[in-house]
């Protein structure tokens, strides 16, 4: 069967957007909302939009610390709380960007682990139709340790991957 | 200005799809047509769809030949004709996939050069809103020489890049 004979049906889709604390992922989400979820006549689709945030587990931070000292239970507990607060904050910000999508079912999902693996696993497990992400996920420092999350996912997942970069004009103040 | 304050307007877009003789790029085009250009109520957008085919210049073939012999003018002329025929064939096949897009302006563009550079240059020059491409562009052999076209472009171009992989079920007979 040739590709030209294949019929790609238009149906309700599952769109996975990987969000994080970086502004680039918020831009990627905005782009997806406006280009995949809102049609030209301003009606929205009946798709499911899944917002995924991956919390990097504590062990990564303790390794990054590099001193070999163990953190006290108090510090670990504060770090855990901080990490949860960040996740909630990112999800709230993300949801605000989706507030006009009346017919779209918006779901949120918070996972723990290496974002590269967690994003790919969620994409496969949920059988999503497209994965959307920014390029500079997880900040400058974390990126150096984790490698490029988006290029890893683009290589690994089976579904279409949309990589959205933030235009230079609006990121001029960042770098 | 934070990303959340940015307004991504819905307007007529320029969508660039890099097509080649591989079935994966035809699948990528189908996916783009159905997911970016046809809305849920089957109306199409007023976007411009640019189909780009890049002819790899003759010098690459003579290098691949590896014998060091020069081709005769006859053979070079046949190769040029063959290359043009392939380009036309790919464009016709691509146009057929777009036949139901009544309101979309479909343009075709044939360039010469290294696809990695040519695709990025066209994307920048035309100021496209999104670049769509398959992953296995330019076949198994050419890919080994040229490297992954899609990952190069995803890294280099400034606009969002949509990388569409062909589902395994429909490519089982190929590899």
Interface residues (C-beta under 8 A of the other chain):
Chain A: X1 X2 X3 X4 X6 X8 X9 X10 X13 X23 X24 X26 X27 X28 X30 X31 X33 X34 X35 X36 X38 X39 X40 X41 X42 X43 X45 X46 X93 X96 X97 X129 X130 X150 X151 X154 X155 X158 X159 X160 X161 X162 X163 X164 X165 X166 X167 X168 X170
Chain B: X1 X2 X3 X4 X6 X8 X9 X10 X13 X23 X24 X26 X27 X28 X30 X31 X33 X34 X35 X36 X38 X39 X40 X41 X42 X43 X45 X46 X93 X96 X97 X129 X130 X150 X151 X154 X155 X158 X159 X160 X161 X162 X163 X164 X165 X166 X167 X168 X170 X173
